[in-house]
Amino acid sequence: MASGSYLHLLKKKGFLPFLFTQFLGAINDNFFEWIIRFMILDGLAVGCTNAAAGLGVVGIIFVLPGLLVSGVAGHWADAHNKRRVLVLTKSAEVFIMLLAAWAVNSRSYDWMLAALFLLSTQFNIFSPSKYGILPEMVEEKDLSRANGLLESSTFIAIILGSVLSGWLFDLAQGRLWVLNAGMVGLAALGFFTALGIGKVPDPSGPKPWRLSACWTEIIDGFRDISKDRRLYLSVAGVGFFWFLGALLQLSVALLGKRDMGLNDTHIGFLQMYLAVGIGVGSILAGRLSGDKVELGLVPLGALGMLVFIFILALSPGNPPLFSLSLLILAIFAGLFAVPLNALLQQRAEAHLRGRLMAVNNFSSAVAVLLAAGSFIGLSELMPPRDILLVVCLMIVAGMACLMALMPEFLLRFGLWILTYGAHGIRIRGHENVPFRGAVLLVSGQSARKAAPLVQASLQRSIRFILQRPVEGALALGWILRFSEAIRQPPRSSDPETLAEVGRALRNGHVVCLFSGDDADPESFENSLRAVAQGLDAPIVRVRVDDSKGAAQVEFSPEAPSPA
């Protein structure tokens, strides 16, 4: 089913040109950045005297525009048609790459940094519209798959950019015109593919330009996400991903050159393993998420990264193990990142989506900047393999904070292991449960077995109506720790319980009753139906069957009772 869904998404008009556009841009960004790095490592960058510091400065220059223009980029993404922003920024890339070609040909370190700064500025203006256009191009249920394709194509582009740069740099032997022709040609091709991006609606209303938007958009964006714990922790999680990725990428490059004695081509292949892994992990995350955003993959991804970075630190003398560890840790990195990006797009209000993407880019730029600065400092104090051990400690500390502040991630991880990991689950009719707004779920079964499977089937948190005696089940008790269960006394149609259900539905929650636990199920069900119908909340019947192999959860709408 998942592969068919991916194919359907790729056939959607305008989506494939969108993927190719950002794919070609990502190739060019990484190709040029790695050409600069190879020129530094080989002592060809005129004006750079310290290789380690030079590599760190390249990282700083690349992320600095993210701090300076993210607010403007977010404003433009919300104020203008996002397709138009993408096309205009791709046209600017052509002229920037002409400057980059001249800088490479002159071997001027300063001019290469200037061209890199402009290329990063173009990328940061492109990015909020790139992420913000996805919910306008695809249905909400396809967001995880669309993000999986977006991230995987980006990292496939990183593969090509890093590998081609190392291979062509070694092959060129001073014939820099080959590299320059490739960079300019890719930029021109990316502009033409951008013209095929599918049309999306114009913004609903005018948004006047203010010179102060550079900072006010970011400040307002942080104020907006501070009201939603899921949003600001997701932004923090994405920033953490980029911090670790940047620090790991620089450490692997230095370790490969100094400790393993690799040439530029082989260092490019190490970067390829990282990119291939993240691409595979991104596609896998979209498949495992199905038609929802599966937050349980975030702790799984963090745990895998921790284990394989530790193995990486112990295996620089064993190139096959080192390469395999890079590949597997990158797969887990893809599992970590995709649900966070999809959640940001899903929860952002349409008219503020560009602003939120700009805040996300700004935070990621700060994270990469901190990573570059940390790399410069740490490389003076310790060898690259010890930096990898420091990264392990950072993952432990970061995930401990995330789990403490947002235990829902841990709950989703446990449910994912319990259901998908243990014996699998098949979900039918999930489209009958809306992504937003009040819903009443009704099941004639017992909560003890069915509640964990029902919660695992839906992305939304569920408030279960439960009697105290059913809390003995371990999985159900764990769910109750992280959700606000509605207590139902043995007496059916209890007025306090019905009032609490009414408040929950008015606040837009999903409420679920398992009437198999009730002494008088029909009476209480009818009372709940009356409450839900009085609030125009849809009623969905839930049926769980775990009698053979993989469990099956089916959601079917209930026709409203005649007046």
C-alpha positions, 0 to 999 in steps of 0.5 A: 500500500505504501509503495502505491501511495508513493507512486500516486504522489509522484504522478501528481501534476507539478510535484515531480518538477518540484522535487527535481528543482530542489534536487538540482539546487541541493546538488549545486549547493553541496558541489560548490561547498565541497569544492571550496573544502577540497581546495582548502584541504589541498592548500589551493585556496589563496588566502587560507592558511589554517585548514581546520579553521578554514573548514569551520569558516566555510560552515559559518559563512554557509549558515550566516544568511539563515540568521540574516534573511530567514525573517524576510524569506518567511514574510515573502513565503506568506505574502506571495505565491510560493511557486512564484518565490521558488521560480524567482530564487532559482533564476537568481541561482544562475547568476550566483553560480556565474560568480562562483565559477569566476571565484573558483577559477581565480582560486580566491578564498575570499571571493569563494566565501562571498559567492558561498554567502550569496548562494546560501542567501538564495537557499534560505529565501527558497527554503520556507517556500519549499517546505511551506508549499507542500501542504498546498500541493498534497493532501494532509494524509500524504505529508509524511510521504511527501516529506520522505520524498523531499528529504530523500531526494535532498540527500541523494542530491548531497550524495551526487554533490559530494561524490562528484565534487571529490571525483571531478576535483581529483580528475580535473587536475587544474582544469577548473573550467570543468567544475565551473561549467557543471555548476552553471549548467545545474543552476540553469537546468534547475530554473527550467524545472522550476517552471513546471512546479504545480500552481498553488493558491495565492495568499488569502490576504495582503501582507504589507512589507516592512523593513523590520521584517528581517527580525520581527517575523522571527520574533513573532514566529517564536512567539507563535510557536511558544503557545504550542509545545509540540511546535517549539519542541519540534523546531528544537528537535530539527535544530538539534538534528542539524547541529549533530549533522554538521558537527558529524560531517566536519568530524568525519571529513577531518578524521578521514583526512588525518587519521585514516589517510583518505584522499578527496575522492574517498572522503566524498564517499564517506559523505555519500554513505551519510547521504544515502542513509538519510535518504533511505531513512527518510523514505522508510519514515514515510512508509512507517508513518503511513497516513499520519505523522508518527512521532514514535520514530523520533526516539527510535531514530535518536537511539539508533544514532547514539549506538552507531556514532559510538561504534563509529568512534571506535572503528576508524582503523576498520574502514568497512565497519566505519563505512557501514556504521555511517550508513546505518546511523544516517538511516536512523537520522532520517527516521528522526528528522522526517516526522518532525518536519511533517509535524511542523507543516501539519500544525502550522496555520496556512497563513503563517506557514512561511513564518514558521518555516522561517523560524525553523530555518533560523533555528537550524542556522543557529544550530549549524553555526554553533556546530561550526564554532564547536568544531573549531574549538573541539578540534583544537582540544581533542582528536576527531574520534573524541569529538564523536564521543562528545556527540554521543553525550549530546544525544543522551542529554538532548533526548532526555530533555525532549522526553521530559518535556514532551513524554508523548514522543516516548508514548508513541515510541512505546506504542509503535514497538508494541504494535508495528514492531511486535506483530504489525497492525492494519488500519482501515477507514482512518480517513473517517477520523478528521485531523482536527476537531471533536470526534467521538469514537465508540467501540463495543470492546474492552479497553484492556486490549483495544485501547493501545491499538486504537491509540497507535492507529491514530496520530491524534491523542485520545481521551479514553472514557474508562472505569478504574478496574481496567487500569490493571493492564500495563500498556493501558496504564502507561497510556493513562499516564500520558493522557487525560482519561475521563473517569467513568464510575460504575453508575451509567450515564453519570452526569459528571462524566457526560459533562466532562465529555461535553467539555472535551468535545467542545475543546476539539478533543478525540474522545473514545468509549469502550462499552465492553467495560460498561455494565449497561453499555447501551444506555451510556452509549446513547447518552454520549451520542446525544452529547456528540450530536448536540455539538455536531461532533462526528461519531465513528465506530471502532472495531479491533480484531487481533485474533489472527496475526497482525491486528486490524483496526477499522474506523467506520462513520456512524450515520446521524440519528434521525431527528 
